[in-house]
Amino acid sequence: MKMATSVEEYIEGQEVYRKGLEILREIMLSTDVQETVKWGMPTYTINGKNVIGISAFKHHFGVWFFNGVFLTDPHRILYNAQEGKTKGLRQLRFKETKEIDKSIILAYVYEAIDNQRKGLEVKPTKKPLVIPKELSTVLAENDKLAGLFESLTLGKKKEFAEYITNAKREETKLKRIEKIIPMILNNIGLNDKYK
């Protein structure tokens, strides 16, 4: 699926939840956020900082708050998308447009804007680079590959390391190493196509 380059294009591309997204967009635009598109989805910022996004998924649509962990959530309606992994992001989810309560959403939006203006942000924690033993072995056997791997950005190195580490079976780890060798040789990151 092609990434949207405008909010209109994103919303028009949503068959099931188009009307709900239109309502959410109208709510966002009634505040002083700036509308933009990031990662192919409508994103709303204050002073260039991401505050809110709206999107549609397979079984719901909704609002996400980039630093939603700081919201008071008096109605207890916020979701953590991945408990234990997601630090700051929180979501409001809807299955039908009739579930949308503009006054409640606006209260959450205004609080999120206020929190951003106060500078409340979850700072990303930096994970150290840990090279899996399978990759270390391959790099030790090939000086050219090792040199090119070393010249990659820290982000690309981490992507490759995590890609291999996340495989459960040894066979899968080795297949993944075979896949990334040409990428390393050509200075291509695992997720470059999404950037």
Helices and strands as residue ranges (DSSP letters): H 7-12, H 18-29, E 34-38, E 41-46, E 49-56, E 61-65, G 68-70, E 90-94, G 97-99, H 102-118, H 133-141, H 143-151, H 154-165, H 170-185, G 192-194
